[in-house]
Amino acid sequence: MSYAAPHIGWLQIAPLAIVLGTGLVGVLVEAFVPRRARRTTQLVLVFAALVAALLLIVAQWRDTMASGGVSLFGGSYLLDGPALAIQGTLVVLSILAVAVFADRTSVGQDAFAPAAAAVPGSDYEELARRKGLEQTEVYPLAMFGLGGMLLIVAAGDLLTLFVALEALSMPLYVLTGLARRRRLLSQEASLKYLLLGSFASALLLFGAALLYGFSGSLHLGEIAAATGTIAGLEGLLLGGMTLLLIGLFFKVGAVPFHAWTPDVYVGAPTPVTGFMAATTKIAAFGAMVRVVYVVGPSLQWDLEPMLWTVAILTMVVGTVVALVQTDVKRMLAYSSIAHAGFVLVGVLAFSTEGIASVLFYLVVYGLATIGAFAVVTLVRQTRTGAEGTVILGEATHLAQWAGLGRRSPWLAGALSLFLLSFAGIPLTAGFAGKFTVFTAAADGGAVPLVVVGVIASAAAVFFYVRLIVLMYFTPEREEEGEEGVTVVTSSGFTTVVIAVAAIGTVLLGVLPGPLLELLGQAVKFLP
Amino acid sequence: MTNPYVPILILGGVALVLALGGLGASAIIGPKRYNRAKLDAYECGIEPTPHAVGGGRFPIKYYLVAMTFIVFDIEVVFLYQWAVNFSELALFGFVATMLFLVVITVPYLYEWRRGGFEWA
C-alpha cells in the first residue's frame, strides 16, 4: 500500500502555524533570554505574530469567500468562510486581550503571580514579589490557547476537534491559576476548571466514539452523509450528537453546563477572564455552529427540543442569577452566560442569516467583554496604614463602585457604554447584534425563543443599568477606616484597549452594515 | 444463535464479580492490623506531602521526573509507528517526525535552563 503525502496549503495554515510557532519560540525565550529582557521580547514577538496572522487572514479573505474555502489534511482542516471569519475575530480580540495582560498600571505590577509555583502566603512568594519577578510565561500560554481556538473553528473531523479543544483548554487552566491577588481563590478556580473541563472533554470524546460507531467515520461531512443512508442506529447518532454538543455547551457556558463559569471568571486574573470570556466562547461557538450546521440539518427535528431547552435555560438562568450578584466580575460572568443563550438563539435559526448573525454577535460580545474586564482591572482597593496608602487588588464589590463616575468619568463612561451594549440599547453594537440574531431566529421559525430572548434582555437591562446608576447617581461611600477604593492609571495598554473596544462598540452600533455585509459572505460551511 | 453481545455481557459480569469479590474477600478474611504506614494517605511512591503551613515547601522533583518520563514515553509511542512505516512515509514522514521531535525538545530546553534537572 502506498502512502500519498497530504496536500498542505501553507497560506491557509500560516496564521495557525505562526501563532503556535510564536508560542514555542516564547518558551525558548523564557529559557534563554535574560530575565530583564524577557517581557519586552515576549511582547514584541506576540504582537508581531498576531498582526502577521491577522494580515494573512485578511489576505486570503477574498479567495476563500469566492471559492468557498479549501479542505486540507484530508478534510481535517476546513478553512471555509465561517472558519476564516471567526479566526479573524479571534486574532483581533486576542491582540486586545494580550495588551491587557501586558499592563503594569501605575502600581508597577501586572495581574499575574510573581512566582506561580510558590505556595500562597509563603516566604518564597514574598521574596519573589519583593524582587519584582514576573511570570512572563503567560504570553506563550496565551498563544498556545489561541492556537487551539484557531484550530477548533476549522476542525473538520472529531479527532481534530478534540485535540483543538484540549489545546485551547490546557493553557487556560494554567492561566486561571496565576492571579497575583487572592491566590488561593485563583488556584481553586483553576482546579475546578480543570476537573469540570476534563469531564466535559470526556463527554465530547464519548460522543465522538458513538458517532464513529454510527457512521464509521470521524469526518463531520461523512457523518452528515451517513444520517441519510444508515437506518436503525438512531440511538448511536442522537446519543453521540448530544454528548458532543454537551462538551461544547460546557465550553460556551450554557446552562445547565455553566456551573464552572462564575467561580472561574472570578478566580482568574481579570485580564485572563477577559481573554477567555471573549475568545474561548467564540471559538467554542465556532465549533458548535459547524457541528450543528453540517451534521444537524437532517436531525433538526430530533435535536431541536434539547437545543431549545438549553437556549431558554441559558438566557433565563444567566439573566435571573445575574440580577442578585453583588460582585462585578461575578455579575459579568452570569451576563456572559446569558449572552451565550442569545447566541444560541441565532444558531437555532438554521439559516445562513443565522450564521451571519452569530458571527456578528460574537464580534460585538467579544469587544464589549474585553473592554468591560479591562475596566475592572483598573479599579482597585486601597488600605491606609502606618506606612501610607497601599494599593491592593481589584475592588470588585458593587458597593465599591459607587460614585466612580464622578472620580473617573472616562473610565465609568467606557464601562457604561459596554454595559449598554451588553444590554442591547440602540446605537450600541449590542443592539445591532441582538436585532440581527433575533430577526434571523424569527425568520427561521424560532419565535418562542425570540420572545424569551427579548424578555430576558429586558430583564437584563436592570442589572446593567443598576451598575451605571451606582457609578453616576450614588454618592461615594464614606471611607470606612482604612479601606478605600482608587483608580490606578494604566501604563498605556489598557487605555488603548478600552478606547478601541469603546470605539468599536459605538461604530458597530451606528454603522453595523459594512461588517454585517462582510460576514454575510462568510456563511457557507464546507461539508 | 445467541446475540453476539452476550460474551461481552458475560465478561462484564466476570469483571464485576472479580472487582467486588476481591474487595469483599479482603474485607471479610483479610487480617486487620493497622500501623502508621498503612494509615497514611497513599501517594504513589513518595512520602505524603505536608500541608502548606509554615511555608509548606516540599520537593517537586518527583513530579518533574514523572512528567519528563511521560513526555518521552509518548514520544516513543509515536516514533514506533514511524519506524515501522519509515519507507512508505518517505520524505514527508521524515520531515513531519523531525518537526515533532523539535517541538517536543523545546520544553526540555526550558526545563533544563530553568533548573529542572538540578536535584542537588
Interface residues (C-beta under 8 A of the other chain):
Chain A: M1 S2 Y3 A5 P6 L24 V27 L28 E30 A31 F32 A117 V119 P120 G121 S122 D123 Y124
Chain B: A52 G55 G56 R57 I60 N85 E88 L89 A90 L91 F92 G93 V103 V106 P107 L109 Y110 W112 R113 R114
